[in-house]
Amino acid sequence: MNEMVSHERNIQEVEAEHLLQVYRRIPIVLTRGEGSYLYDIDDRKYLDFVSGLGVASLGHSHQKLATAVSDQASRLLHTSNLYFHPLQGQVGQRLAALSGLPRAFFCNSGTEAVEGCLKFARRYWYTHGDTKRTRIVALERSFHGRTFGSLSATWEPAYRQPFQPLLPEVSFVSPTDPQALDTVVGPDVAAIIIEPIQGEGGIWPLTPEFSTAVDTACSRTGCLLIADEVQCGLGRAGVPFYSSTLDLKPDLIAIGKALGAGVPVGAVLMTQAVADAIAPGDHGTTYGGNLLACRAALVFLDAMEHGGLDQLKKTSAYLTKGLKYLAKRYPAITDIRGAGLMRGLEMTTDTALHTVERAMARGLLINRTAGRVVRLLPPLNVSEQEIDEGLEILEMVLEELKS
């Protein structure tokens, strides 16, 4: 490392001078990781229950991933989508088997996947001659990304207002009001977009009642269903796709985060009917589906399919049991939400903030979302021993805050 930026303070000063200041960074400099742990520039150890916001799905410095990425980098990184390469089809085939959706489009992130879903939904109706069917119905508390299309379907006004006007034909309904879909979803709606578990909005799983209303609205009007499983999908919520637990059958699914285990990759999964409506040139990407990303995705899928999902169910139940114990002991926790290894602890706003800060001081990384929710996203291969360690730190922090 350059001597001019080797010290933590200098690193932060260089960023302050040269980088766009759109992040409120936590003042630690992380330099390496191993398993479920990260280490800062002073070699202080942190148990990582943020996982790069759900991206480091296999933890850090995963040996099979490191070997595969190194091997692929020494062979071939990128060819563009002008040519075939041997890996995209393999990843698509594996994702089709997991999701039941036979077609995939690869991109570089979850936000890009959402953009693809929105474009493909519009194109579907255009192909079928219904050019007036353009409106999108999204949910309050939703977060789908920060590009113009995905931001247009994101609920939080603070994210949207500085960039308006956005896409004009997006309507929002409350996920606590299933009846609202009866009036909002009409024959001009191209698609309903949902997060089966709303992540940034506070870890809110959709209720069975609302999911039934979504299914009814799609059946009644013929509109498409887009499931944004960027955060909750691919095992994070304990199953490959959480929409399946709600008996929903999406026409399009957006995925990202966990798929590359740290290497940027996203994908749109879709039915054959949607794929049949898309023509060459309708969409594209320079980097999407490159060999490095696909190789990483194959390592992740191998890990999930060869015992990872079974182990994840056990650790999910173990974490749930521990969180319920804490909630019984500490009234600061007013609700526990989520599924699998995607958990949110609702608290007062100040308590949530102090919990995150004090946990970090004790060596546990967690984060706060939706103001008052402490979010836990440990690696999908986290051990029960590591869960115990994290819960012990949380308990110590809650004990401190109680006094």
C-alpha positions, 0 to 999 in steps of 0.5 A, a space after each residue: 500500500 502507498 505510504 501516503 495512504 497507509 494510515 487510517 486517517 490518511 485513507 479517510 482524508 484522501 477519500 474526503 478530497 477525491 471521492 463523491 461524498 454520497 456515503 456516510 461511512 463508518 470510520 473504520 478501514 477494513 483490509 482483510 477477511 476470513 470466514 465470518 470475520 473482518 479485520 481493520 487496518 490495525 488488525 482488530 477483528 470484527 464478527 461480520 453480520 452485515 456481509 457487505 449488505 448480503 453480498 458476502 454470502 460465503 463469508 470472506 476469503 472462501 477458499 473455493 471461491 478464491 481458487 476459482 476466481 484466480 484460475 478464471 482470471 489466469 484463463 479469460 476474464 471477459 469476451 463481451 456478449 458478442 460471443 459464446 463462452 462456456 459458463 453463462 449457460 451453466 449458470 442459467 441452467 442451474 438457476 432455472 432448476 432452482 427457480 422453475 423459470 427457464 430463461 435468464 438475462 445476466 447483468 452486474 447488480 440487483 438494481 440492473 436486474 430490477 431495471 431489466 424486469 421493468 423493461 421486459 414487462 413493458 416490452 411484453 405488452 408492446 409485443 402483444 399489441 397493448 401499448 397502453 398497458 404501461 403502469 407499474 404498481 409497487 408497494 409502500 416501504 419498498 426499495 428496488 434501487 437507485 437508477 431511474 426505473 428502480 428508483 421510480 418503484 422505490 417508496 421512500 420520498 427522501 430517495 425520490 424527491 431530489 430526482 423527480 420527475 421519475 417514471 410517471 406511471 408508478 402507483 403505490 399501495 400499502 402492503 398492509 391493505 390487500 383490498 387496495 389492489 382491487 382498485 389500483 390494479 386495472 387493465 392498464 397495469 403492466 406489472 406489480 413489483 414486490 419484495 417478498 421480504 421488504 429489506 431496506 423498508 424494515 425487514 417486513 415479510 409480505 403477509 399471506 393475505 397480501 400475497 393472495 391479493 397480489 395473486 388474485 389481482 394478477 389473475 383478474 387483470 393478466 398483469 405480470 408479477 415481478 419479484 425483487 429477490 435481490 436481498 431475500 433470495 438465493 437462500 438468505 431467507 432460508 429457501 432458494 426464493 421466498 416468493 415460493 413460500 407465499 405461493 406466488 408464481 412470478 413472471 420475472 425475478 430479480 436477483 443479485 447480492 448473494 449470487 456472486 459471493 462478492 463478485 458483482 453479478 445480477 440476473 433476471 429470471 423469467 418465464 418462457 412467455 416473457 422471453 418470447 416477447 423479447 427480441 435481439 437488441 431490446 436489452 444488453 450489457 457489456 459486462 453482464 455474464 462475464 466469465 469471472 462473474 459466472 465462475 463465482 456464481 457457480 461456486 456459490 450455487 455449488 455451495 448452496 446445493 451441496 449441503 448449504 441450504 440444509 445447513 442454513 435451515 439449521 442455523 436459521 432456526 438456531 438464530 431465531 431461537 436466540 433472538 427470541 430469547 433476547 426479545 423476552 429478556 429485553 423490552 427494547 426489542 419490540 418485534 423480530 421480523 424476517 426469515 432465515 438469516 435475514 432478520 430485523 429487530 425493531 427498537 426505538 430509533 435511539 436504541 437501534 442506533 446505540 445498539 449498532 454503535 456499541 456492538 461495533 465497539 465490541 467487535 460485532 458488525 450489524 447495521 440499522 435500516 428504516 430508522 429503528 430496525 437493527 438488521 442482521 445479515 450474517 454469511 449464509 455459512 455462518 456457524 452456530 458458534 459464531 451465532 452464539 458469539 454475535 448473540 452474546 455481544 448483542 446481549 451485553 449491549 442490550 444489558 448496557 442500554 437497559 441500565 
